[in-house]
Structure formats: C-alpha cells, structure tokens
Amino acid sequence: MTEHSKYYYEKDRNIEPKQNSNTPSYYIGNEGMEAIDVIHQFELSYDLGSACSYILRAKNKHNDFGEECITKAITHLGYELRKIRKKKSQNNTRYSGGQL
C-alpha cells in the first residue's frame, strides 16, 4: 500500500474530478470514487442506493456529526425492509408448504 503524507486525505485534496462532473464534494471519497459509482456497481435499489448515499456523505454534508443523513438513511432502509417483507408475505401465501 502506498504511504501518503498526513495531508493526503484532506477533503478535496488529490482528487481528480471527472470531467463535466457537477457532483458535490461530499459525495466524493478520499480517492475520487463517487457515491453514485458505488450504488451503480452494486446495482442497489432506489431505497438502498439512497441510504448508501446518505451514509457516505454523513460526516461531510452538515455540521451535525452526521445525524440528519443517518436519520434519512434509516428511513430509506425502513422503506426497503417494508418492500422485502411485503414480497415475502406475498410469496408465503403463494407457495404454502415449500421452500422459498
């Protein structure tokens, strides 16, 4: 692993932004990866992707130690769980007695 100076991980330092990118800095990681790229690589649903982006930006967006973003992430995770549980209950009524 490459050793970096103590200043290497400062926000917006040593990050080469994508051309024509209007992505706010709080969505860009230490080495230039954007939150949207993570979401697309993992093919996350809307609610999981939203939760992921809120978590990734939590410490950088507001001056509240991440509380607002984490609260929003939890809300979207709740939406995702509701969809999963609804789908499971529909499958349970459709397939009685067998494995899902």
N, C-alpha and C positions, 0 to 999 in steps of 0.2 A: 504494500500500500504506500502511496506517495505521502511523504511528510510535508505538511503545509505550515506556513507561519501562523502565529496566533491571530492574525488579521484576516486570514483566508476566508473564514466563514462569516464574516460580517455581511449583513444583508446587502444585496445588490452588488457585492464585490466579486470580481472574477466570473461574472455571469455574462455570457454572450447571448443576448436575447435573440429570439427567432426574428427573421426579417418580417416586417409588416405585422408584428405581434403587438396587440394592444392589451395584453394580459397584465393586470396589476401585479406589482412585485410580491404581494402577499400570497399569490398563487404559484410562485416560482420557488423551487427548493434551492438548497445551497449550491448544487452543481448544475443548475439550469433546467431541471426537469419541471414541467408544468403539471399542475394538478389534473388538468383535462387529459393529459397523456396517460397518467396512471389510470384514470377512470376508463379510458378507451382500451388500454392494454388488457385490463381485467374484465372488459365487457360488462360493466356494472349497470344495473337497472337505474332508472331515474332517481329513486329514493336512496339507494346505496351510493350512487355517484354524488348526490347532494351531500349526504352525510360525510362521505370521504373528503369532499372539498372543504366542508366546514371544519373538519378535524385538521386537515393540512394547513389551513390558514389561521387556526385558532390563536396561536401566540403572536401573530403579526397584524391582524386586522384592527382590533380595538384595544384600548388600554384598560381592559378588564380581566387580564390574566386568562383570557380565552373563554370566559363564562358564557357570553352570548352565542358564540359559534358552537360551543359544546352543547348548549341547550338546543340549538337548531338541529345539530347532528342527531341528538337523541330523539327529537321529534320525527325526523325522517326515518330513523331506524324503527321507530314505533309504527310508522306507516308501512314499512316493508314487512315487519312482523305480522301486521294485520292482513296483508295480502297473502303471506305464506300460510297463515292459519286458516284463512278463507279457502284457499286452494286445497289444503289438507282436509278440511271438513267436507268439501265437495268430493274429493277423491274417496274419503271414507264411506260416504253414502253410496257412491257409485260402485265401489269394489268391496263389498262386505265379505269378510272371511279370508281374504288373500293378502299377500304382502303387497305393499305399495311400491 
